[in-house]
Amino acid sequence: MASKQLGSILDSIPAATAKGQNKVTSEIPRIDFHHQGKVMDRTIQKEDRLVARIPKELKDEIKQYVSSHSGLTERAVLLQALQKFGFKVEDEWLVDQRTRR
């Protein structure tokens, strides 16, 4: 299907939101997180995905390291490495997000 045809089809479909409801608010809600018996009240941080091509051997080594250290994720390994390079990494970012739910 040509892009002109697709554009025509998409233009004919009504919007999924009601009129006037597509305004985005800039406020971010505060949430209480219960982690290891502590209540952490913090503002939700916006996150972005970082994509980098690395050698497969290194990726496999990271996976093996994560699987041998319970409670550790690839995200935490990379954040710890960035922290050692001098980047500002909050301690709460190193906690596995699945334990917060």
Contact map, one row per residue, 1 for C-alpha under 8 A:
11101100000000000000000000000000000000000000000000000000000000000000000000000000000000000000000000000
11111100000000000000000000000000000000000000000000000000000000000000000000000000000000000000000000000
11111110000000000000000000000000000000000000000000000000000000000000000000000000000000000000000000000
01111111000000000000000000000000000000000000000000000000000000000000000000000000000000000000000000000
11111111100000000000000000000000000000000000000000000000000000000000000000000000000000000000000000000
11111111110000000000000000000000000000000000000000000000000000000000000000000000000000000000000000000
00111111111000000000000000000000000000000000000000000000000000000000000000000000000000000000000000000
00011111111100000000000000000000000000000000000000000000000000000000000000000000000000000000000000000
00001111111110000000000000000000000000000000000000000000000000000000000000000000000000000000000000000
00000111111110000000000000000000000000000000000000000000000000000000000000000000000000000000000000000
00000011111111000000000000000000000000000000000000000000000000000000000000000000000000000000000000000
00000001111111000000000000000000000000000000000000000000000000000000000000000000000000000000000000000
00000000111111100000000000000000000000000000000000000000000000000000000000000000000000000000000000000
00000000001111110000000000000000000000000000000000000000000000000000000000000000000000000000000000000
00000000000011111100000000000000000000000000000000000000000000000000000000000000000000000000000000000
00000000000001111100000000000000000000000000000000000000000000000000000000000000000000000000000000000
00000000000000111110110000000000000000000000000000000000000000000000000000000000000000000000000000000
00000000000000111111110000000000000000000000000000000000000000000000000000000000000000000000000000000
00000000000000001111110000000000000000000000000000000000000000000000000000000000000000000000000000000
00000000000000000111111000000000000000000000000000000000000000000000000000000000000000000000000000000
00000000000000001111111000000000000000000000000000000000000000000000000000000000000000000000000000000
00000000000000001111111100000000000000000000000000000000000000000000000000000000000000000000000000000
00000000000000000001111110000000000000000000000000000000000000000000000000000000000000000000000000000
00000000000000000000011111000000000000000000000000000000000000000000000000000000000000000000000000000
00000000000000000000001111100000000000000000000000000000000000000000000000000000000000000000000000000
00000000000000000000000111110000000000000000000000000000000000000000000000000000000000000000000000000
00000000000000000000000011111000000000000000000000000000000000000000000000000000000000000000000000000
00000000000000000000000001111100000000000011000000000000000000000000000000000000000000000000000000000
00000000000000000000000000111110000000000011000000000000000000000000000000000000000000000000000000000
00000000000000000000000000011111000000001111000000000000000000000000000000000000000000000000000000000
00000000000000000000000000001111100000001111000000000000000000000000000000000000000000000000000000000
00000000000000000000000000000111110000111100000000000000000000000000000000000000000000000000000000000
00000000000000000000000000000011111001111100000000000000000000000000000000000000000000000000000000010
00000000000000000000000000000001111111110000000000000000000000000000000000000000000000000000000000010
00000000000000000000000000000000111111110000000000000000000000000000000000000000000000000000000000110
00000000000000000000000000000000011111000000000000000000000000000000000000000000000000000000000000000
00000000000000000000000000000000011111100000000000000000000000000000000000000000000000000000000000000
00000000000000000000000000000000111111110000000000000000000000000000000000000000000000000000000000000
00000000000000000000000000000001111011111000000000000000000000000000000000000000000000000000000000000
00000000000000000000000000000001111001111100000000000000000000000000000000000000000000000000000000000
00000000000000000000000000000111100000111110000000000000000000000000000000000000000000000000000000000
00000000000000000000000000000111100000011111000000000000000000000000000000000000000000000000000000000
00000000000000000000000000011110000000001111100000000000000000000000000000000000000000000000000000000
00000000000000000000000000011110000000000111110000000000000000000000000000000000000000000000000000000
00000000000000000000000000000000000000000011111000000000000000000000000000000000000000000000000000000
00000000000000000000000000000000000000000001111100000000000000000000000000000000000000000000000000000
00000000000000000000000000000000000000000000111110000000000000000000000000000000000000000000000000000
00000000000000000000000000000000000000000000011111000000000000000000000000000000000000000000000000000
00000000000000000000000000000000000000000000001111100000000000000000000000000000000000000000000000000
00000000000000000000000000000000000000000000000111110000000000000000000000000000000000000000000000000
00000000000000000000000000000000000000000000000011111000000000000000000000000000000000000000000000000
00000000000000000000000000000000000000000000000001111100000000000000000000000000000000000000000000000
00000000000000000000000000000000000000000000000000111110000000000000000000000000000000000000000000000
00000000000000000000000000000000000000000000000000011111011000000000000000000000000000000000000000000
00000000000000000000000000000000000000000000000000001111111000000000000000000000000000000000000000000
00000000000000000000000000000000000000000000000000000111111100000000000000000000000000000000000000000
00000000000000000000000000000000000000000000000000000011111110000000000000000000000000000000000000000
00000000000000000000000000000000000000000000000000000111111111000000000000000000000000000000000000000
00000000000000000000000000000000000000000000000000000111111111100000000000000000000000000000000000000
00000000000000000000000000000000000000000000000000000001111111110000000000000000000000000000000000000
00000000000000000000000000000000000000000000000000000000111111111000000000000000000000000000000000000
00000000000000000000000000000000000000000000000000000000011111111100000001000000000000000000000000000
00000000000000000000000000000000000000000000000000000000001111111110000001000000000000000000000000000
00000000000000000000000000000000000000000000000000000000000111111111000000000000000000000000000000000
00000000000000000000000000000000000000000000000000000000000011111111100000000000000000000000000000000
00000000000000000000000000000000000000000000000000000000000001111111110111001000000000000000000000000
00000000000000000000000000000000000000000000000000000000000000111111110100000000000000000000000000000
00000000000000000000000000000000000000000000000000000000000000011111110000000000000000000000000000000
00000000000000000000000000000000000000000000000000000000000000001111111100000000000000000000000000000
00000000000000000000000000000000000000000000000000000000000000000111111100000000000000000000000000000
00000000000000000000000000000000000000000000000000000000000000000000111110000000000000000000000100000
00000000000000000000000000000000000000000000000000000000000000000110111111011000000000000000000100000
00000000000000000000000000000000000000000000000000000000000000000100001111111000000000000000000100000
00000000000000000000000000000000000000000000000000000000000001100100000111111100000000000000000000000
00000000000000000000000000000000000000000000000000000000000000000000000011111110000000000000010000000
00000000000000000000000000000000000000000000000000000000000000000000000111111111000000000000111100000
00000000000000000000000000000000000000000000000000000000000000000100000111111111100000000000000000000
00000000000000000000000000000000000000000000000000000000000000000000000001111111110000000000000000000
00000000000000000000000000000000000000000000000000000000000000000000000000111111111000001000110000000
00000000000000000000000000000000000000000000000000000000000000000000000000011111111100001000010000000
00000000000000000000000000000000000000000000000000000000000000000000000000001111111110000000000000000
00000000000000000000000000000000000000000000000000000000000000000000000000000111111111101000000000000
00000000000000000000000000000000000000000000000000000000000000000000000000000011111111111000000000000
00000000000000000000000000000000000000000000000000000000000000000000000000000001111111100000000000000
00000000000000000000000000000000000000000000000000000000000000000000000000000000111111100000000000000
00000000000000000000000000000000000000000000000000000000000000000000000000000000011111110000000000000
00000000000000000000000000000000000000000000000000000000000000000000000000000000011111111000000000000
00000000000000000000000000000000000000000000000000000000000000000000000000000000001001111100000000000
00000000000000000000000000000000000000000000000000000000000000000000000000000011011000111110100000000
00000000000000000000000000000000000000000000000000000000000000000000000000000000000000011111110000000
00000000000000000000000000000000000000000000000000000000000000000000000000000000000000001111111000000
00000000000000000000000000000000000000000000000000000000000000000000000000000000000000000111111000000
00000000000000000000000000000000000000000000000000000000000000000000000000010010000000001111111100000
00000000000000000000000000000000000000000000000000000000000000000000000000110011000000000111111100000
00000000000000000000000000000000000000000000000000000000000000000000000000010000000000000011111110100
00000000000000000000000000000000000000000000000000000000000000000000001110010000000000000000111111110
00000000000000000000000000000000000000000000000000000000000000000000000000000000000000000000001111111
00000000000000000000000000000000000000000000000000000000000000000000000000000000000000000000000111111
00000000000000000000000000000000001000000000000000000000000000000000000000000000000000000000001111111
00000000000000000000000000000000111000000000000000000000000000000000000000000000000000000000000111111
00000000000000000000000000000000000000000000000000000000000000000000000000000000000000000000000011111
